[in-house]
Amino acid sequence: MTRITPHLRVTGAAVAACALLSLWAAGPALAHGAPTDPVSRVYACSPGGGSSSTAACRAAIAANGGPFTAWDNLRVAGVGGRDRQLIRDGRLCSGGLPGYKGLDLARTDWPATRLTPGGRLTLTYASTIAHEGTFELYLTEPGYDPAKPLKWSDLPARPFATAQDPALTNGAYHIGATLPADRTGHHVLYTIWRNSSTPDTYYSCSDVVFPAAAKTSAPAKSSAPAKSATKEHATPAPAPSKSAAEPSSAVPRAEATGVDSTPVASDADAGSGPSAPLMAGGAAAVLVLTGGAALALRLRQR
């Protein structure tokens, strides 16, 4: 009879140990995450991020020596709030980790999200398990040059928004904030997630673009007519057919009286204004009187 029990016991112990190691290794991974909106460089260039074929992501993957499969594992242990002392200038997007160094490339063509200066922002930070910690949101200063490596001096001393222990909803943290109103062009939204239940700090760079502020047009001038309009600027009042409008320097009756809006017009065939009919009537009366005097004189001579 063949005895195989010791061999099985050793094999079972080895399997159990491997299982425990696997669970231990997988456990911390559940606490990882990164911004998906505005999309972070590490997520955009990951196999599932949808932008791995862009020029910037191809260059980042080449500099990395491999794809960003572990897009949710960009974390540094034991920082303890000493970010500016431990993370060197030009290494902010990678957190100084060699496996993410491609994210530090100074380029102007990273996948970017369009934002509105002074508008509302809802940061979506994907994660797979609720975790305690504080989020800090920074936005590069006005005048930031994306063609140069990101430095701490490109960021303000204080974040423009923070959130402590937000709720995990549908696999993500949602952080609302009001954006600074004085940014235009290409900027970087820099997010720091300081875990309080683990010794880890997460770093991420999200490229964003702010459109230039629209120029406001000059206020329209008042369209009310001046009291004494000149010929160059006065508008002739509409007149009936075959009639001439008043001279452009005249004030319409509607403005003068405030009652009648009918423009005053003259008869073009009778002369030059309302006095022409009176002149015609007077001439006729003179002719009648002259003719009567001549007839009376002839009768006397007979």
C-alpha positions as CSV (number, residue, x, y, z in Angstrom):
1,M,0.0,0.0,0.0
2,T,1.4,3.3,-1.1
3,R,1.5,6.0,1.6
4,I,0.9,9.5,0.1
5,T,-0.6,11.3,3.1
6,P,2.6,13.3,4.0
7,H,2.9,14.5,0.4
8,L,-0.7,15.6,0.4
9,R,-0.3,17.5,3.7
10,V,2.6,19.4,2.3
11,T,0.8,20.2,-0.9
12,G,-2.3,21.3,0.9
13,A,-0.3,23.6,3.2
14,A,1.5,25.1,0.2
15,V,-1.8,25.7,-1.5
16,A,-3.3,27.3,1.5
17,A,-0.3,29.5,1.9
18,C,-0.5,30.6,-1.7
19,A,-4.1,31.4,-1.3
20,L,-3.5,33.5,1.8
21,L,-0.7,35.4,0.0
22,S,-3.0,36.0,-3.0
23,L,-5.7,37.4,-0.8
24,W,-3.2,39.6,1.1
25,A,-1.8,40.9,-2.2
26,A,-5.3,41.5,-3.7
27,G,-6.7,43.1,-0.6
28,P,-4.9,46.5,-0.8
29,A,-5.6,46.7,-4.5
30,L,-9.3,47.1,-3.8
31,A,-8.5,50.5,-2.2
32,H,-6.9,52.0,-5.3
33,G,-8.3,54.5,-7.7
34,A,-7.7,57.5,-10.1
35,P,-9.8,60.3,-11.7
36,T,-11.9,59.3,-14.7
37,D,-13.6,62.7,-15.2
38,P,-11.7,65.0,-15.8
39,V,-9.8,62.0,-17.1
40,S,-6.3,61.5,-15.6
41,R,-3.3,60.7,-17.8
42,V,-2.9,57.3,-16.2
43,Y,-6.5,56.2,-16.8
44,A,-6.7,57.8,-20.3
45,C,-3.6,55.9,-21.4
46,S,-4.6,52.6,-19.8
47,P,-5.9,49.7,-21.9
48,G,-9.5,50.5,-20.9
49,G,-9.1,54.3,-21.0
50,G,-9.9,54.8,-24.7
51,S,-6.9,57.0,-25.5
52,S,-3.9,54.6,-25.5
53,S,-3.6,55.1,-29.3
54,T,-3.0,58.8,-29.1
55,A,0.4,60.3,-29.7
56,A,0.9,61.4,-26.1
57,C,-0.2,58.0,-24.7
58,R,2.0,56.1,-27.1
59,A,5.0,58.2,-26.1
60,A,4.2,57.7,-22.4
61,I,3.9,53.9,-22.8
62,A,7.2,53.8,-24.7
63,A,8.9,55.8,-22.0
64,N,7.4,53.5,-19.4
65,G,8.4,50.4,-21.2
66,G,5.0,48.9,-20.8
67,P,1.2,49.8,-20.7
68,F,-0.5,51.4,-17.7
69,T,-2.4,48.3,-16.8
70,A,-2.3,49.2,-13.0
71,W,-3.8,52.6,-13.6
72,D,-5.3,52.6,-10.1
73,N,-2.1,51.8,-8.2
74,L,-0.2,55.1,-8.5
75,R,0.5,55.5,-4.8
76,V,3.4,56.3,-2.5
77,A,3.6,55.1,1.1
78,G,4.8,57.0,4.1
79,V,4.5,60.5,2.6
80,G,2.7,61.9,5.6
81,G,1.9,65.3,4.0
82,R,5.5,65.9,3.0
83,D,4.6,65.9,-0.7
84,R,6.8,68.9,-1.7
85,Q,9.8,67.5,0.1
86,L,9.6,63.9,-1.1
87,I,8.2,64.3,-4.7
88,R,10.7,66.0,-6.9
89,D,9.8,68.7,-9.5
90,G,9.1,67.2,-12.9
91,R,7.9,64.0,-11.2
92,L,4.6,65.1,-9.9
93,C,2.4,63.2,-12.3
94,S,4.2,59.9,-11.6
95,G,4.6,60.4,-7.9
96,G,8.3,59.7,-8.5
97,L,7.5,56.0,-9.3
98,P,9.6,54.5,-12.1
99,G,6.7,52.4,-13.4
100,Y,4.7,55.6,-14.2
101,K,7.5,57.9,-15.4
102,G,5.9,58.3,-18.9
103,L,3.2,60.4,-17.3
104,D,5.7,63.2,-16.6
105,L,6.4,63.9,-20.3
106,A,6.0,67.6,-21.0
107,R,3.5,67.7,-23.9
108,T,0.7,69.8,-25.1
109,D,-1.4,67.0,-26.7
110,W,-2.4,64.9,-23.6
111,P,-6.1,63.8,-23.7
112,A,-7.9,66.8,-22.1
113,T,-11.3,67.8,-20.7
114,R,-12.9,71.1,-21.6
115,L,-14.0,73.1,-18.5
116,T,-15.5,76.6,-18.0
117,P,-13.6,79.2,-16.0
118,G,-15.5,79.9,-12.7
119,G,-17.9,77.0,-13.5
120,R,-18.9,74.1,-11.4
121,L,-16.8,70.9,-11.4
122,T,-17.7,67.4,-10.3
123,L,-14.6,65.3,-10.1
124,T,-15.3,61.6,-10.5
125,Y,-12.6,59.5,-8.8
126,A,-13.0,55.8,-9.6
127,S,-12.4,53.3,-6.8
128,T,-13.5,49.8,-5.9
129,I,-14.0,50.1,-2.2
130,A,-14.9,52.8,0.3
131,H,-11.8,54.2,1.9
132,E,-11.2,57.0,4.4
133,G,-9.1,59.9,3.4
134,T,-9.0,63.5,2.2
135,F,-8.9,64.8,-1.4
136,E,-7.1,68.0,-2.3
137,L,-7.6,69.6,-5.7
138,Y,-5.1,72.0,-7.2
139,L,-5.1,73.9,-10.5
140,T,-2.0,75.2,-12.2
141,E,-1.4,78.9,-11.9
142,P,-2.3,81.4,-14.7
143,G,0.5,81.4,-17.3
144,Y,1.3,77.7,-16.8
145,D,3.3,76.3,-19.8
146,P,2.3,72.7,-20.6
147,A,5.5,72.3,-22.7
148,K,7.6,72.3,-19.5
149,P,7.7,69.7,-16.8
150,L,5.2,70.3,-14.0
151,K,6.8,71.8,-10.9
152,W,5.4,72.5,-7.4
153,S,5.8,76.2,-8.1
154,D,3.3,75.8,-10.9
155,L,0.6,75.0,-8.3
156,P,-0.8,77.3,-5.6
157,A,0.2,76.7,-2.0
158,R,-3.4,75.8,-1.1
159,P,-5.9,73.7,-3.0
160,F,-9.0,75.3,-4.4
161,A,-11.2,72.5,-3.1
162,T,-11.0,69.7,-0.5
163,A,-13.2,66.8,0.5
164,Q,-12.9,64.6,3.5
165,D,-14.3,61.0,3.5
166,P,-16.8,61.4,0.7
167,A,-19.2,58.6,0.1
168,L,-18.4,56.0,-2.5
169,T,-21.3,55.9,-5.0
170,N,-21.5,53.6,-8.0
171,G,-17.8,52.7,-7.7
172,A,-16.6,56.3,-7.5
173,Y,-16.2,59.3,-5.3
174,H,-17.9,62.5,-6.6
175,I,-16.4,65.8,-5.4
176,G,-18.1,69.1,-6.3
177,A,-16.2,72.4,-6.4
178,T,-16.2,75.8,-8.0
179,L,-13.3,76.4,-10.5
180,P,-11.1,79.5,-10.4
181,A,-12.4,82.1,-12.8
182,D,-9.0,83.4,-14.0
183,R,-7.7,80.4,-16.1
184,T,-7.5,80.2,-19.9
185,G,-5.8,77.6,-22.1
186,H,-4.2,74.3,-21.2
187,H,-3.9,73.6,-17.4
188,V,-3.4,70.6,-15.1
189,L,-5.9,69.6,-12.4
190,Y,-3.6,68.0,-9.8
191,T,-5.4,65.7,-7.3
192,I,-3.9,64.3,-4.1
193,W,-5.7,61.6,-2.2
194,R,-4.3,61.2,1.3
195,N,-5.5,58.0,2.9
196,S,-6.1,58.0,6.6
197,S,-6.8,54.3,6.9
198,T,-3.6,53.3,5.0
199,P,-0.2,55.0,4.8
200,D,-0.6,55.7,1.1
201,T,-0.9,58.9,-0.8
202,Y,-2.2,58.9,-4.4
203,Y,-1.3,61.4,-7.1
204,S,-2.8,62.2,-10.5
205,C,-2.7,64.7,-13.3
206,S,-5.8,65.5,-15.4
207,D,-5.2,67.8,-18.4
208,V,-8.0,70.4,-18.8
209,V,-8.6,73.2,-21.3
210,F,-10.4,76.5,-20.5
211,P,-11.7,78.6,-23.4
212,A,-10.8,82.3,-23.6
213,A,-13.5,84.5,-22.1
214,A,-15.9,86.0,-24.6
215,K,-15.4,89.7,-25.3
216,T,-18.3,91.8,-24.2
217,S,-19.7,94.1,-26.9
218,A,-20.0,97.9,-26.2
219,P,-23.5,98.9,-25.0
220,A,-25.8,100.0,-27.8
221,K,-26.4,103.8,-28.0
222,S,-29.8,105.1,-27.4
223,S,-32.0,105.1,-30.5
224,A,-34.2,108.0,-29.4
225,P,-34.1,110.9,-32.0
226,A,-32.3,114.1,-31.0
227,K,-34.4,117.2,-30.5
228,S,-32.7,119.0,-33.4
229,A,-31.7,116.4,-36.0
230,T,-29.4,117.2,-38.9
231,K,-30.0,116.2,-42.5
232,E,-27.3,113.6,-42.3
233,H,-28.9,111.8,-39.4
234,A,-32.7,112.5,-39.5
235,T,-34.9,109.9,-41.0
236,P,-37.7,111.2,-43.4
237,A,-41.2,110.3,-42.2
238,P,-43.2,108.0,-44.6
239,A,-45.5,109.9,-46.9
240,P,-48.6,108.9,-49.0
241,S,-48.2,108.1,-52.7
242,K,-47.2,111.1,-55.0
243,S,-46.5,113.2,-51.9
244,A,-43.2,114.6,-50.6
245,A,-42.2,114.1,-47.0
246,E,-41.4,117.0,-44.7
247,P,-37.8,118.3,-44.7
248,S,-35.5,116.1,-42.6
249,S,-34.9,118.9,-40.1
250,A,-38.6,119.0,-39.1
251,V,-39.7,117.2,-35.9
252,P,-42.5,114.7,-36.5
253,R,-45.8,115.6,-35.0
254,A,-45.9,112.5,-32.9
255,E,-42.9,113.7,-31.1
256,A,-44.0,117.3,-30.9
257,T,-47.6,116.7,-29.6
258,G,-47.4,113.2,-28.2
259,V,-50.9,112.5,-29.8
260,D,-51.0,112.2,-33.6
261,S,-48.5,110.0,-35.3
262,T,-49.5,110.9,-38.8
263,P,-46.7,112.7,-40.7
264,V,-47.5,116.1,-42.2
265,A,-47.2,116.0,-46.0
266,S,-47.5,118.6,-48.8
267,D,-49.1,118.3,-52.3
268,A,-46.3,118.0,-54.8
269,D,-48.5,119.1,-57.8
270,A,-49.8,122.3,-56.1
271,G,-46.6,124.1,-55.3
272,S,-44.3,124.2,-52.3
273,G,-46.4,123.7,-49.2
274,P,-49.8,124.3,-47.6
275,S,-49.9,128.0,-48.8
276,A,-50.1,127.2,-52.5
277,P,-53.9,126.6,-52.7
278,L,-54.5,130.0,-51.0
279,M,-52.4,131.7,-53.6
280,A,-54.3,130.1,-56.4
281,G,-57.7,131.2,-55.0
282,G,-56.5,134.8,-54.6
283,A,-55.4,135.0,-58.2
284,A,-58.8,133.8,-59.4
285,A,-60.6,136.5,-57.4
286,V,-58.4,139.3,-58.9
287,L,-59.2,138.1,-62.4
288,V,-63.0,138.3,-61.7
289,L,-62.8,141.8,-60.3
290,T,-60.7,143.0,-63.2
291,G,-63.0,141.6,-65.8
292,G,-66.1,143.2,-64.2
293,A,-64.5,146.7,-64.2
294,A,-63.6,146.4,-67.9
295,L,-67.2,145.5,-68.8
296,A,-68.7,148.5,-66.8
297,L,-66.3,150.9,-68.6
298,R,-67.4,149.7,-72.0
299,L,-71.1,150.2,-71.2
300,R,-70.5,153.8,-70.1
301,Q,-68.8,154.6,-73.4
302,R,-71.8,153.5,-75.3
